[in-house]
């Protein structure tokens, strides 16, 4: 399987009034086509910066970002993004919100075809019948489902998920985790998930990358060799408990709360 996302020795710092603030330092990672990578790490270590670099919304001070064998030098229309805040436009209906990316990347597509594509996704996530509602008329979980539809409507090669489930209650969050497996099966994509939830990372991803403290580099990579869709019960099985314990140790190392174990 070829790598669709390649981060090669990326270093980046933000310019501030007090001087440069290093965020990423010689960070490298890769995600194969069709893969699902979760990125975890201490708060403020540069996880969201990484998503902007992949989407071409900003560029590294050093190193390279590649998608589909091409270096990212500008914003990419083949990337879909979903965030913790669904950012739906209140003056547009749910259907109109979902269609929005198609209006930008496929302006010549007939309106009927755009609407058919949006309705197909909304039905897939259980929002059939809510197409004419405004965002304020939907629950938080329903708005996040609509946001996921919007991020997938133009059939992106890469889906970037920046803590999209972080503000939801535990039951809604688990429902949407299972929905992600369904969407991945029916709407194939390569995904990079930013999350603070270790259970979420193990349940959804094929590999979990732990970033070090700022300036972040790749500290640890955990492979999760399980086929999807996965039953939610897998989180309570011994292998998953072991993976979660390993990730917790790595987070504490990244936070500087625990020394890295040196093999004997």
ZANU-188632 format. One record per residue (C-alpha): residue in one letter; chain; x, y, z. Coordinates in Angstrom, 2 decimals. Each point is the difference from the previous one (the first is absolute). Layout:
<recs>
+----+----+---------+---------+---------+
: aa : ch :       u :       v :       w :
+----+----+---------+---------+---------+
:  a :  A :       X :       Y :       Z :
...
+----+----+---------+---------+---------+
</recs>
This chain:
<recs>
+----+----+---------+---------+---------+
: aa : ch :       u :       v :       w :
+----+----+---------+---------+---------+
:  x :  A :    0.00 :    0.00 :    0.00 :
:  x :  A :    1.45 :    3.39 :   -0.98 :
:  x :  A :    0.09 :    2.94 :    2.40 :
:  x :  A :   -2.57 :    2.67 :   -0.82 :
:  x :  A :    1.11 :    2.40 :    2.76 :
:  x :  A :    3.72 :    0.53 :    0.59 :
:  x :  A :    1.38 :    2.43 :    2.58 :
:  x :  A :    3.76 :    0.25 :   -0.49 :
:  x :  A :    2.12 :    1.64 :    2.70 :
:  x :  A :   -2.41 :    2.87 :    0.58 :
:  x :  A :    1.10 :    2.84 :    2.28 :
:  x :  A :   -2.18 :    3.01 :    0.72 :
:  x :  A :   -0.10 :    2.97 :    2.37 :
:  x :  A :   -2.53 :    2.78 :    0.50 :
:  x :  A :    1.14 :    3.59 :    0.01 :
:  x :  A :   -1.02 :    1.79 :    3.21 :
:  x :  A :    0.77 :    3.34 :    1.61 :
:  x :  A :    2.40 :   -1.81 :    2.31 :
:  x :  A :    1.74 :   -1.74 :   -2.89 :
:  x :  A :   -0.32 :   -3.33 :   -1.76 :
:  x :  A :   -2.14 :   -2.68 :    1.71 :
:  x :  A :    1.22 :   -3.44 :   -1.21 :
:  x :  A :   -2.93 :   -2.40 :   -0.50 :
:  x :  A :    1.23 :   -2.89 :   -2.17 :
:  x :  A :    3.56 :   -1.31 :   -0.19 :
:  x :  A :    1.13 :   -2.40 :   -2.73 :
:  x :  A :   -3.35 :   -1.81 :    0.12 :
:  x :  A :   -0.54 :   -2.89 :   -2.41 :
:  x :  A :   -2.95 :   -2.33 :   -0.49 :
:  x :  A :   -1.79 :   -1.72 :   -2.86 :
:  x :  A :   -3.53 :   -1.32 :   -0.60 :
:  x :  A :   -0.64 :   -2.62 :   -2.69 :
:  x :  A :   -2.83 :    0.43 :   -2.47 :
:  x :  A :   -3.20 :   -1.12 :    1.71 :
:  x :  A :    1.64 :    0.16 :    3.42 :
:  x :  A :   -1.32 :    1.64 :    3.16 :
:  x :  A :    2.62 :    1.70 :    2.18 :
:  x :  A :   -0.75 :    1.52 :    3.41 :
:  x :  A :    2.37 :    2.60 :    1.44 :
:  x :  A :    0.12 :    0.52 :    3.76 :
:  x :  A :    2.30 :    2.02 :    2.22 :
:  x :  A :    0.16 :    2.61 :    2.76 :
:  x :  A :   -2.22 :    3.06 :   -0.31 :
:  x :  A :    1.63 :    2.71 :   -2.10 :
:  x :  A :    2.57 :   -2.29 :   -1.64 :
:  x :  A :   -0.93 :    0.96 :   -3.56 :
:  x :  A :   -2.61 :   -2.59 :   -1.00 :
:  x :  A :   -2.33 :    2.53 :   -1.63 :
:  x :  A :    2.96 :    1.68 :   -1.70 :
:  x :  A :    0.68 :   -3.34 :   -1.66 :
:  x :  A :   -3.52 :   -0.10 :   -1.48 :
:  x :  A :    0.40 :    3.48 :   -1.51 :
:  x :  A :    3.29 :   -1.01 :   -1.59 :
:  x :  A :   -1.57 :   -3.08 :   -1.58 :
:  x :  A :   -2.94 :    2.03 :   -1.32 :
:  x :  A :    2.36 :    2.57 :   -1.51 :
:  x :  A :   -1.39 :    2.80 :    2.14 :
:  x :  A :    3.51 :    0.78 :    1.26 :
:  x :  A :    3.51 :   -1.16 :   -0.85 :
:  x :  A :    2.91 :   -1.30 :    2.12 :
:  x :  A :    3.16 :    1.93 :    0.68 :
:  x :  A :    1.97 :   -3.13 :   -0.92 :
:  x :  A :   -0.85 :   -3.46 :   -1.28 :
:  x :  A :   -2.69 :   -1.06 :   -2.45 :
:  x :  A :   -3.63 :   -1.11 :   -0.10 :
:  x :  A :   -1.08 :   -2.31 :   -2.83 :
:  x :  A :   -3.42 :   -1.24 :   -1.11 :
:  x :  A :   -0.38 :   -2.55 :   -2.80 :
:  x :  A :    3.67 :    0.37 :   -0.87 :
:  x :  A :   -0.28 :    3.77 :   -0.46 :
:  x :  A :    1.49 :    2.58 :    2.34 :
:  x :  A :   -2.66 :    2.17 :    1.65 :
:  x :  A :    0.56 :    3.60 :   -1.08 :
:  x :  A :   -3.58 :    1.35 :    0.11 :
:  x :  A :   -3.41 :   -0.81 :    1.52 :
:  x :  A :   -1.25 :   -3.40 :   -1.15 :
:  x :  A :   -3.55 :   -0.56 :   -1.22 :
:  x :  A :    0.50 :   -3.75 :    0.49 :
:  x :  A :    0.04 :    0.47 :    3.79 :
:  x :  A :   -3.15 :   -0.01 :    2.13 :
:  x :  A :    0.05 :    1.39 :    3.54 :
:  x :  A :   -2.24 :   -0.35 :    3.06 :
:  x :  A :    0.58 :    1.81 :    3.29 :
:  x :  A :   -1.15 :   -0.10 :    3.62 :
:  x :  A :   -2.36 :    2.90 :   -0.80 :
:  x :  A :   -2.15 :   -1.03 :   -3.01 :
:  x :  A :    0.07 :    3.63 :   -1.28 :
:  x :  A :   -3.29 :   -0.35 :   -1.87 :
:  x :  A :   -1.47 :    3.18 :   -1.48 :
:  x :  A :   -3.27 :    0.88 :    1.72 :
:  x :  A :   -1.40 :    1.83 :   -3.03 :
:  x :  A :    0.27 :   -3.16 :   -2.08 :
:  x :  A :   -2.01 :   -3.19 :    0.39 :
:  x :  A :    1.77 :   -3.25 :    0.87 :
:  x :  A :   -0.19 :   -1.06 :   -3.65 :
:  x :  A :    1.48 :    3.32 :   -1.14 :
:  x :  A :    2.77 :   -0.28 :    2.61 :
:  x :  A :    0.97 :   -3.47 :   -1.22 :
:  x :  A :    0.03 :    1.15 :   -3.63 :
:  x :  A :    2.33 :    2.93 :    0.70 :
:  x :  A :    3.31 :   -1.76 :   -0.92 :
:  x :  A :   -1.46 :   -1.04 :   -3.35 :
:  x :  A :   -0.86 :    3.62 :   -0.76 :
:  x :  A :    3.70 :    0.79 :    0.45 :
:  x :  A :    1.78 :   -2.97 :   -1.60 :
:  x :  A :   -2.63 :   -1.01 :   -2.58 :
:  x :  A :   -1.89 :    3.20 :   -0.94 :
:  x :  A :   -1.12 :   -1.44 :   -3.36 :
:  x :  A :   -1.59 :   -3.10 :    1.51 :
:  x :  A :   -3.80 :    0.17 :   -0.51 :
:  x :  A :   -1.87 :    1.06 :    3.11 :
:  x :  A :   -2.14 :   -3.15 :   -0.07 :
:  x :  A :    3.11 :   -2.16 :    0.03 :
:  x :  A :    1.47 :    1.95 :    2.93 :
:  x :  A :   -3.22 :   -0.40 :    1.96 :
:  x :  A :   -0.22 :   -3.72 :   -0.80 :
:  x :  A :    3.55 :   -0.54 :    1.28 :
:  x :  A :   -0.72 :    1.94 :    3.22 :
:  x :  A :   -3.27 :   -1.83 :    0.61 :
:  x :  A :    1.76 :   -3.34 :   -0.48 :
:  x :  A :    2.50 :    0.81 :    2.75 :
:  x :  A :   -2.61 :    1.47 :    2.34 :
:  x :  A :   -2.07 :   -3.16 :   -0.32 :
:  x :  A :    3.11 :   -2.09 :    0.70 :
:  x :  A :    0.57 :    1.77 :    3.35 :
:  x :  A :   -3.65 :   -0.08 :    1.08 :
:  x :  A :   -0.95 :    3.59 :   -0.92 :
:  x :  A :   -2.53 :   -0.76 :   -2.71 :
:  x :  A :   -2.95 :    2.33 :    0.54 :
:  x :  A :    2.13 :    2.72 :    1.60 :
:  x :  A :    1.32 :    1.49 :   -3.26 :
:  x :  A :   -2.14 :    3.14 :    0.31 :
:  x :  A :    0.80 :    0.69 :    3.67 :
:  x :  A :    2.34 :    2.75 :    1.21 :
:  x :  A :    3.05 :   -0.95 :    2.09 :
:  x :  A :   -1.56 :    1.42 :    3.20 :
:  x :  A :   -2.89 :   -2.46 :   -0.37 :
:  x :  A :    2.33 :   -3.01 :    0.30 :
:  x :  A :    1.73 :   -1.54 :    3.01 :
:  x :  A :    3.78 :    0.17 :    0.37 :
:  x :  A :    0.41 :   -3.56 :   -1.23 :
:  x :  A :   -2.23 :    0.61 :   -3.01 :
:  x :  A :    1.95 :    3.15 :   -0.90 :
:  x :  A :    3.23 :   -1.99 :    0.15 :
:  x :  A :   -1.51 :   -2.63 :   -2.30 :
:  x :  A :   -0.87 :    2.77 :   -2.46 :
:  x :  A :    3.54 :    1.35 :    0.31 :
:  x :  A :    1.41 :   -3.44 :   -0.88 :
:  x :  A :   -2.28 :   -0.09 :   -3.06 :
:  x :  A :    1.29 :    3.40 :   -1.08 :
:  x :  A :    3.61 :   -1.16 :    0.35 :
:  x :  A :   -0.69 :   -3.06 :   -2.18 :
:  x :  A :   -2.41 :    1.40 :   -2.59 :
:  x :  A :    2.72 :    0.74 :   -2.59 :
:  x :  A :    1.53 :   -3.47 :    0.45 :
:  x :  A :    3.36 :    1.17 :    1.37 :
:  x :  A :    3.06 :   -2.23 :   -0.11 :
:  x :  A :    0.98 :    1.13 :    3.49 :
:  x :  A :   -2.32 :    0.64 :    2.95 :
:  x :  A :    1.47 :    2.05 :    2.85 :
:  x :  A :   -1.86 :   -0.27 :    3.30 :
:  x :  A :    1.09 :    2.56 :    2.59 :
:  x :  A :   -1.65 :   -1.18 :    3.24 :
:  x :  A :   -3.47 :   -0.16 :   -1.61 :
:  x :  A :   -1.53 :   -2.01 :    2.85 :
:  x :  A :    1.67 :    1.72 :    2.94 :
:  x :  A :   -2.95 :    2.17 :    1.05 :
:  x :  A :   -2.61 :   -2.76 :   -0.11 :
:  x :  A :   -1.34 :   -2.15 :    2.83 :
:  x :  A :    1.44 :   -3.51 :    0.37 :
:  x :  A :   -2.94 :   -1.86 :   -1.55 :
:  x :  A :   -0.26 :    2.29 :   -3.03 :
:  x :  A :    3.76 :   -0.18 :   -0.43 :
:  x :  A :   -0.06 :   -3.81 :   -0.11 :
:  x :  A :   -2.88 :    0.08 :   -2.51 :
:  x :  A :    2.05 :    2.23 :   -2.28 :
:  x :  A :    3.08 :   -2.20 :    0.38 :
:  x :  A :   -2.05 :   -2.90 :   -1.35 :
:  x :  A :   -1.36 :    2.25 :   -2.74 :
:  x :  A :    3.57 :    0.79 :   -1.06 :
:  x :  A :    0.66 :   -3.69 :   -0.63 :
:  x :  A :   -3.18 :   -0.15 :   -2.10 :
:  x :  A :    0.98 :    3.08 :   -2.01 :
:  x :  A :    3.49 :   -1.34 :   -0.53 :
:  x :  A :   -1.44 :   -3.23 :   -1.43 :
:  x :  A :   -2.48 :    1.75 :   -2.29 :
:  x :  A :    1.95 :    3.19 :   -0.83 :
:  x :  A :    3.67 :   -1.09 :   -0.09 :
:  x :  A :    2.48 :    2.69 :    1.09 :
:  x :  A :    3.38 :    0.40 :    1.65 :
:  x :  A :   -0.37 :    1.63 :    3.41 :
:  x :  A :    2.08 :    1.87 :    2.53 :
:  x :  A :   -1.69 :    0.49 :    3.37 :
:  x :  A :    1.16 :    2.44 :    2.66 :
:  x :  A :   -1.31 :   -1.03 :    3.41 :
:  x :  A :    0.64 :    0.13 :    3.75 :
:  x :  A :   -2.11 :   -3.13 :    0.53 :
:  x :  A :    2.20 :   -3.11 :    0.05 :
:  x :  A :   -3.03 :   -2.32 :   -0.21 :
:  x :  A :   -1.12 :    1.83 :   -3.11 :
:  x :  A :    3.43 :   -0.38 :   -1.58 :
:  x :  A :    0.14 :   -3.77 :    0.61 :
:  x :  A :   -3.60 :   -0.57 :   -1.12 :
:  x :  A :    0.25 :    1.95 :   -3.26 :
:  x :  A :    3.59 :   -0.15 :   -1.20 :
:  x :  A :    2.32 :   -2.49 :   -1.67 :
:  x :  A :    2.96 :    1.78 :    1.57 :
:  x :  A :    0.33 :    2.47 :    2.86 :
:  x :  A :    2.85 :    2.52 :   -0.10 :
:  x :  A :    1.06 :    1.56 :    3.31 :
:  x :  A :    1.64 :    3.40 :   -0.30 :
:  x :  A :    2.55 :    1.21 :    2.52 :
:  x :  A :   -0.30 :    3.22 :    1.95 :
:  x :  A :    0.52 :    3.27 :   -1.89 :
:  x :  A :    1.83 :    0.32 :   -2.29 :
:  x :  A :   -1.58 :   -3.27 :   -1.04 :
:  x :  A :    1.57 :   -2.86 :   -1.85 :
:  x :  A :   -1.19 :   -3.57 :   -0.52 :
:  x :  A :    0.58 :   -1.71 :    3.35 :
:  x :  A :   -1.80 :   -3.33 :   -0.39 :
:  x :  A :   -2.16 :   -1.88 :   -2.52 :
:  x :  A :   -2.52 :   -2.67 :    1.02 :
:  x :  A :   -1.45 :   -2.30 :   -2.66 :
:  x :  A :   -3.59 :   -1.16 :    0.51 :
:  x :  A :   -0.26 :   -3.00 :   -2.34 :
:  x :  A :   -3.75 :   -0.52 :    0.20 :
:  x :  A :   -2.43 :   -0.06 :   -2.93 :
:  x :  A :   -2.99 :    2.32 :    0.02 :
:  x :  A :   -2.78 :    0.50 :    0.76 :
:  x :  A :    0.82 :   -0.74 :    3.64 :
:  x :  A :   -2.45 :   -0.75 :    2.80 :
:  x :  A :    0.13 :    2.55 :    2.79 :
:  x :  A :    0.59 :   -2.90 :    2.39 :
:  x :  A :    3.53 :   -0.36 :   -1.38 :
:  x :  A :    1.02 :    2.89 :    2.25 :
:  x :  A :   -0.48 :   -2.22 :    3.04 :
:  x :  A :    2.01 :   -2.96 :   -1.29 :
:  x :  A :    3.48 :   -0.73 :    1.45 :
:  x :  A :    1.89 :    1.03 :   -3.14 :
:  x :  A :   -1.72 :    3.40 :   -0.10 :
:  x :  A :    0.61 :    0.55 :    3.72 :
:  x :  A :    3.69 :   -0.72 :   -0.61 :
:  x :  A :    0.13 :    2.42 :   -2.94 :
:  x :  A :   -1.67 :    2.72 :    2.07 :
:  x :  A :    2.46 :   -0.51 :    2.86 :
:  x :  A :    2.91 :    0.30 :   -2.46 :
:  x :  A :   -1.42 :    3.23 :   -1.44 :
:  x :  A :   -0.61 :    1.42 :    3.48 :
:  x :  A :    3.65 :   -0.67 :    0.88 :
:  x :  A :    1.13 :    1.71 :   -3.18 :
:  x :  A :   -2.16 :    3.07 :    0.70 :
:  x :  A :    1.50 :    0.29 :    3.49 :
:  x :  A :    3.49 :   -0.23 :   -1.53 :
:  x :  A :   -0.94 :    2.74 :   -2.50 :
:  x :  A :   -1.29 :    2.15 :    2.87 :
:  x :  A :    3.26 :   -0.48 :    1.89 :
:  x :  A :   -1.78 :   -1.77 :    2.85 :
:  x :  A :    1.76 :   -3.32 :   -0.55 :
:  x :  A :    3.45 :   -0.99 :   -1.23 :
:  x :  A :    0.18 :   -2.03 :   -3.17 :
:  x :  A :    0.77 :   -3.62 :    0.72 :
:  x :  A :    3.39 :   -1.08 :   -1.26 :
:  x :  A :    0.13 :   -3.66 :   -1.09 :
:  x :  A :    2.34 :   -2.12 :    2.15 :
+----+----+---------+---------+---------+
</recs>
